[in-house]
């Protein structure tokens, strides 16, 4: 029976940061899921950001790429926090103190692996010897056995065969003969248990970090790659689900035709799915994969969405993607099965590349928001007209760039020769169009583009941290079509100073604007947060406890100090707030100290007698209209005077039409 999805998954208006956990700072050579990850979540919260987007979290293999993992279900051991393991008593802190000196601005994967993996082995020994948490471990192994048993055996066998690809193992192991597997399970039992422990600990640490983010109203968007690596437990354990030769090598492999990044296309090398077999099994493997992803994540970016409608298939022996062909994918039947099993899916469709009407029809049928990349809006990309902000629709996720792009600053200064197929003339025309459209001379171009997206109608906007910090090409995460030197970038702790503000650059901070304290009832928290963030965008100095109070600070002391320092108080009026003792006390103090009070009528209520003589702003009107009135009352505009003007469509329509016709 055909399923047609009428309603879209709700994507509330929000913004966030793209940063893979490996990029976090710290002393152990690579970002981890411990204290530094929590600090970054605190930064997101303080900056008013509500999404943290990460790349695939699996155990990386070839080229250290998170898109070439040993499992579609397992976690990356290198992300485990050694500090957390020491806190649990599994490793000796002296071991951590005697660490090598690692580079601070990039990951040296070989050195990290050589030092950290043996430490994780010692952590397993510490865990096994302590007897602590054994019940939780046994429960985890039992519940996750459907993927964990194959993965742990696969990794133990790789260790036993000097990490060689499974297609080169002895034939009885390659073909999973029962007797050979039984003997391997017996002989490699300690190694199998070690890999299970690492996955147990990854699940615990990830759950703890996700809970920490959730407490701060930060949703985590993860990434589900369309393909899995040939050298993975998924392909070894389920060869019938892939287009393989009898010896296990791929008959056909994945990639994309010639594009912006490469004149010969991109040859990814992943095996192609045997889609007919998946359909015969009711897409059970895909249902299991998405179910596990949604247990770990709040939102899912579905990589290479166009491949589900039709994919580029390349002969397995080819060395470039030029000789590929388009082959029809599973289409709607896969997503019908997924939604029948899992309900409405919080999926963002990565609809970049060669996008046909059929691809967009599939995406629109299931109401998945697509993506728009601002860097691609000004050049020859076939999707460029859709990527200019005046053509955005609300149900969209807009980026300055992705992990595959150069940084905004790097792109702006690029010649195009080494990072794309653009000619010098292409780059010149692209930059000319961007200067005119964005009304910029290129100074602080990263913030010009960030502000442009923040002002757009797109429901969701995301920025790589490198763009927030203004890094050049040295901050690039990946250059498609290359197999080395990628995925290494890290930021230093000092890069994320107190002056970093998502809403505007440091130079436009108006320190002479009086502080405004927001008084409200907890029942009106969502409205208070939205209002405070909009006021910050307009350069107001707004103090809201949810945004300002950090971990470890005393709530009552911080509120009292902020209230005394603020010459203005914004009182959000609703049935809940007029009954709130805290709000009553804050109004009394404001009146006693002759502060300027701005009543904000959020819900119909009996306005306190002491505030009746004051003119209020009525937010029962359309929100944008009421916000304009409040900004006028506060003597503020939507953006600081020296920032790029966030012009309305009516003011720029004629100019934009002329530009798009010319370019």
N, C-alpha and C positions, 0 to 999 in steps of 0.2 A: 504494500500500500504506500502511496506517495505521501511524504510529509512536507508541508509547506509552513515555514516559520513566519508568522505575521509580525511578531513583536521583537524588537532588537534587545539584546542584553543591555542593561542600563550602564552607561559609562558616564558618571557624573563629571562635570567640568573640573579638570584637575591638571596638574603639571608635575613633572618629576625628573629624575636624573638616571641616565644610563651609565652604569659602572659595574664591571665584573668584579667579584670579590678578590680575584688575584691581584687587582690593581691597588688594593688598600695598602697603606704603609704598615710598618712593623719591623721588628728586628730579625725575623727568621727567613728572609729572602723572598717571601711571597705573601700576598694578602691572605688572611684567615678569617674564620667565622667567629672569632672571639672578641676581645675588648675593642679592637680597632673597628670592627664591623658595627659594634654598638655605638661607638663615637660617630661613625658616619650616619647612622640612623638618627642620632641626636642632631647632627647638622641638618639633615633633611627636615626634621620636625621644626627646628628653629627657623629654617628658611621658608616654611610654609609649603613644603613639597610633600605630596601624598603618594608618590609612586617611586619605587626603586626597581629599575629594570636591570636584570642580569642576563648573561649569556648562558648557554647550556652548562649544567653543573656536573656533568658526568666525568669519569676518569679519563683523562686525555691520553691519546696515543700518538699517532703520526703527526709530527710537526707541532706538538703541544697544542693542537687546535681543539677548542671545545666543540667543534663540529665533526671531529673524528675521535669518537670515544669507544672505549672497550665495552660499554654497555649503555643502552638507552634507559636503564632503570637505576643504575648505581650512582653513587656520589663520588666526587673527586677526593681521594685521600689527602692530596696536597693542601686542600682547604681546611683540614682539621686544625683547630687551635691548640697549639702546644701548651699555652698557658692554661687552658681549660683542662687538658689532660694532666697537667701538674697539679692543678687545684683538686682534681679527683684522686690524686695520689698514685696515678698510673706511671708517671715518669718523674725522675729526680730533677729538681730545678737546677742542680749543679750541671746536669747534662746540657741544659738550655743556656747556661752562662758560658759554657765552653764552646759556643757555636763559632762557625767561621764568620768572617766579615763579608757580608753580602752587599751587592750594590743596592742603593736606596731608590734609584729611579727606574729600575727595570728588573725583571725576573730572569735570573740565570738558571733556567730549568734544570740543566744537567747537575749543577752544584746543589741545588735544592733537593733534587731527587736522591742524590748520593748521600746527603746528610739526613734528610727527614724520614725516608722510608725505613731505615734501620731503627730510628727512634720510635716509629709507630709499631714496629715489631716488639720493642721493649715495652711499649705501652700495653700491648696485648698480654705480654708476660705478667706485667703488673696487675692487670685486670684479672687474669686467670688465677693468679696467686692470692688475690685478696678475697675472692668469693663474693665481693660486693656486687650488687646490681645483677646477679646471675638470673634471677627470675625475670627481670625486664629483658635481658639478653635472650633467654630461651623463648620468651613470648615473641620477640621481634623475629627470631629465626623461624619460628613456626608460621607466623602470619605472612612473612615475605618469602617463604620457601619456593613459591612458584617461579620466581626469577633468581633469588639469592643462591640457591643450591647450584644452579648451572653457572652463575657468574663466579662464585668462589672456587669451584672446581676449575673453570676456565683459567682464572688468574693463577691458581696453584700450578696448573700444567704449563702455563707460559713461563712462570718462574723456573720450573724444572727443565724447560727446553730453551734456556737463555733468551727468553722473550721473543723467540721466533714466531712468525705468523702461524696460526693453526693449520693453514693449508700445507705447511711443511712438516707437520708432526707425522709420526708413524701412522700408517693407514688405519690401523685399528682404533686409534684415538681420533684421527681426523673424521672417520665415519661413525664414531660413537658406538662401537661394538659393546654390548652390555658387559661382557666379561672384562674387557679392558677398562671400562669406566669403574666397575666394581673394584678392581685391583688398584686403580688410581685413587679412589676415595679412601681405601684402606691405607695405602702407603703415604698419602699426602695429607692425612688428617690434621696434623698441627697447622700446616700452611693454609688449609681450607678454613679452619677455625679463625686463624688470624685475619683472613680477608672478610670473614663474616663479622668479626668484632669491629673492624674498621668501618664497615657499612652501618653497623649498629650505632657506633659513636657519631658517624656523620649524620644519621637520622636524628639523634638526640641534639647535637649542636645546631643543626639547621632548625629544628623545631623551637629551640630556645631563642635563636635569633629572630625567627619569624614571629614568635610571640612578643618579643621586645618591640619589633616594628609595629605589630598590630596594636599594642598599647599606645602607640604614638600615631595611630590612624594612618600608617604607611602600608600601602599594598605592595606586594612583590609581584612584578611581572617577569616571568621566566620565558625561556625560549625552547620550543620543541622543534628540532631539525626534522625536515621531511625524511631524510635518509639516515641510515646508520652505517658505521664503518664495516668494511669487509672483515677486518681483524677485530671482531667483537664476539662476545658470548651470544648475542642475539642471532647472528648468522650461523655460528657454529652449532648452536642448540636447535635452530629451526631452519635448516637449509631449504626445506620445501617451500618456504615463504619468499625465496629470492631466486632470481634468474642466474643459476650457477651451472658450471660445467661439472662433469662427474668427479673431477679432482678438487672441487671446491672453488676454483677460480671463477670470476664473474664472466658470464657470457656477454653481458652488456653492462655499461657503467653510466653513471649520471654526470651531468654537466649542464652548461648553457651555451648557446651559440655566441659568435662574436658580439661584443657589447662595448659599453663605455670603458671598461677596464682592460679589455684584451682583444686584439684583432683576430686571434685564433680561438676565441671563446675561453671558457673556464672548464677544465677537466677535473672534476672532483674525485672520480675514482670509486665512488660508492656503488655497491651493487644495486640493481633495480629490483623492485618488488615484483613477485609473481602475483599480480593483482587478482587473477582468476582464483587462485588458491585462497587468498585472503577473503574474497567474496564467498567462496564455498564454506568457509569457517565462520561466516557471519562477522567478519572483521574483528574477531576475538582479540587478536594481538594488539590491534590499534585501540580497542576499547580499554584493554588493560593498561596500555601505555598512557593514554589520556587520563584514565582514572588515577593512576599514580601521580601524574604531573599535577592534577588538580588537588590532590591531597597535600602537595608541597607548596603550591603557588596560588595566588589570588587571580592572576591574569596570565594568559598564555599567548605569546607571539608565535604564530604558526609559520615557520620558516618556509620560503619558496612555495607559497600557496598555489601559484600557477601550475605547479607540477601535479596537483591533484586533478586538474582538468586535462592537461596534456603535458608530457615531460620530454625533455631532450635526451634521447637514447643514443649512446655512442658505442661502437664495437669495443669489446673488452680489451683488444690488443692495441688500440689506437693510442697515440701519445698527445694528440690535441683533440679539441672538441669540434673541429671544423666539419668532420664527416658524419655528424649526428643527424637524427631525424626526429620529428615530433610524433609521439605516440599517445593515444588517448589514455587518460588515467581513470580512476574509479568514479570521479565526479560526485554527483549528489548522493549516490548510494552509500558511500562511506560516511558522510555527515548525517544522513538519516539514521544509520546504525548507531553512530556515536550519540546523537541526541536522544534516540529511543532508550539507550542504556544509561546515559549520564545526565539527561536533561539539557536545559539551555546552556550553551558553552560560552565562557568568557574569553573568547578568542579574538585576537587581533591578527588579521590576515596580512602577511607580508606580500603585497601584490606589486612587487617591483620587477623590472625587466621587460620581457616581451609579453605584454598584457593585451589579450584579445577580448572582444565582446563576450565570448563564451566564459572566460575567466571571471570577468566582472559580473556576469549573470549568475554564476555559481556563488560568488561572494555575497551578492545582493539577495539571493534567494534565502540565505541563512542569516542575513543581516549582520555579518561580521564587519566591523570597521576596517577600512584599509589604511594605508600609510601614505604620507606625502613627505618628500625630502626637499627642504628648502634649497639646498645646494644644487639640486637638479632642476630648479625652476627657471634658470636663466639661459640654459644652453640648448643643445640639439637633442636632448633626450625626448623620445616620442611622448613621454608623459609630462613634459615640462609645462604645457598649458594647465594641467590639472594641479601642478605643484605651486603655482603662484597663488599667494594667499587670498586674493579676491575671488578665486574660484573654489575655495574650500567649502565643504558642507560640514555641519556640526558633527555628524557621526564619522569621525576621522581621527587618526593619531598622526600628528605632525611632528617632524624632527628637523633640527638644524642639519644633522647628519647621523649616520649609523656607525656601527663598529667597522664597516667596510669602507667608509668614506675617510678622506683626510679630515683633519680638524677644520673648522671654519677659517681660522687664521692661515693654516697651511694651504687650504683651497684658494683663498684670496690671493696669496703670494705665489701660487704655482704657475709654472710655465706650461704644464700639461704634458710635457714630453715623457716623463718617467712614470706617471701614475695613472694615465688614461690614454685613450685613442684620440684625444682632442688635438687639433692643429693649433699653431700660434694664432691664426686668424679666428678660430673657434673661441679660444680663450679671450682674445681681445673683445669680440662681440659679446661674449658672456659677461665679462666684467663691466662693459659699458651699460648693458641692460640692467645689471644688478645695481650699479650706482644710481641710475635714473629711477628705477622702481623703488629702491629703498631710501632714496634721497639722502645719500651718504657720500662722504669723501673717503670712506674706508677706515677712518679712525674708530677704534673699538668695534670693529666689524662683527666680532662675536656677540657683543651686546646688542648691536643693531638688529641682528637676526633673531636673537632670543626675544627681544621686545616685540619684534614683528609677529612672532608666533604667539606670544602671550596675548597680543591684541586681536588675534584672529578668532573666527567663530569655531575653530576646531575644538571639540570637547576635551581632547587630551593632547598635551604638548610635552615632548621629552627632549632633553638635551644631554649629550655626552658630557661628563664632568670636564673633559679637556676643553670643551667650548666655554663652559662657565669660567674656567680658570685662565682662558686665553692662551692655551698652548699652541705652538706651531706644529709643523709636521713631525717633530720629535715625539709628539704625543699620539701619533697615529697607532691604532690598535691592529689593523690588518690591511694588507694590500692584496686584494683578490688576484689569483693567478700566480702568486708566489708561494713557495713552500717553506721558507725559513725566515727568521727574523721577526715573526709576527707574534702577537698576543703577549708581549713582554712588558708593556708600559705600566709604570706605577707612579702614583703621586706621592709627594713627601708630606708629612704631617703638617709642616709649616705652610704648605700651599693653601691649606684650608683655614685661613685665618678668620678672625671675627669680622673683617671688612668684606668678606664675600657675601653678596646679597643677590638672590636670584632675580629680584624684581627690577633692579637698576644697578648700574656700575657705581663703584665707590665715588667717582668724581662728581656724581650728581646728588650725593647725600646732602640734604638741606638741614644742617644741624640747628639752624635757627628756628625751625618749625616747632611750636610748643608740643610737648608730650600730651597725648590724650589717653586716659585710662578708660578701659571698657568695663562697665559694670553690667552684669547679666546673671540670669539664672542658669544653672547647669542644664535644665531642660531645653534651653535655647542655644546650646553649644554650637550646633551646626551653623545656625545663622550668624552667631557671633564670630566664628572662624572665617566664614565667607566674607563678612563685612570687614573684619580686620585685615584680611589679605588684600582686598580691593583698596582699602585706604592706604596700605603700605605701597601698593602699586602707584598710587597718586602722590607718593612721597610724604605721607603722614607719618609722624612718629607715634605709633599706636602701641599701647602696652596691653596685652591680653595674656592672662596667666598661662593658658594652654600653649602659647607660643614662646613665652619668655622664661618660665621656670624650668631649670635644668635638673637632672638627676642629682640627688643629694642635698638640694636646697630646701629650706623650710618654707612651706607654702605660705603660712600666715605672716611670717616676717617679710617675705618678698612682696606680698600684696600690700602690706602696710607701707613699706618703703616706696613702692611705685605710686601708690595713691597720694602720698605726701608730696612726691616730686612732681606730680602731674598738675599743671594749672588748668587742664580741661578734663572733664569727665563725660563720657558718652554713656547714657543710661538706656539700656534696651528694655522697653516696657512690654510686658505681656502678663497674662494672668499668673504665671509662675513667678515672675520677677517681683511683682508688687507684693507678693506674700513672702518673699525671701528675706530673712533677717540680715543676711550679708549685704544684699542690695540696699536695704533700709539703712544699715550702718554706713555704707559708703556714701549714700546721698546726704545723710546727716553731717558727715565729716566734710563733704564738699561744700555744703551750705555754710557750715560753721567757719570754714577757711576761705569763704567767698571765691570759690573756684567757678570757672565758666562751665555751666551744665548744658548739655545738648541732649534733650529727651528724644529717643528714637522709638516710635510706636511700631512694634513688630506684630502684635496681636491685639485685638480689641480688648480693653481692660479698663478698670477704674483708675485713671491717672492719679497718683498721689497728690493730695491737696497742695503740698509745698511746691509741686512742679506745674500746677495748672496755669500759673501766670506766664510760663515760658512757652515760646513757640516750639512745637515739635516737628520732626520730619516723619512723615507718614509712609512707612514701608509696606503698608497694605496696598499702596499703589504698585504699578509695575516696578520691579526692583531697580532697573537702570534709571528710571525717572527719579525715584527717591534718592538714589545714590548721587545723582547730579545736584539735587537740592542740598544734600549734606555736604558735598564737596564745596559748593558755593558758600555755605554757612561757615565752613572751616577755612575759607579763603584758599582752597587748593584746586588744582586742575588734575586731570587724569595722569599727567606725567610731569616730571620736573622740567623747568624752563630750558635747560641745556641738553635735554635728552631728545632723541628722535621723536618727532611728533607722531602720535597715533591718530592719523587722519581718518575721518569717516569715509565710507564708500561714496556718499553723495558728493564730497569735496574732491575726490580723486577719480571718479568714474571716467570722465572725459579723458583725463591724462593717461590712465591705465589702458583705456581702449586704444589710444594713439600709440602707446608703447608696444602693446601686443601686436598691433597690425604691422608696426615697423620691424619687429624682431621675429 
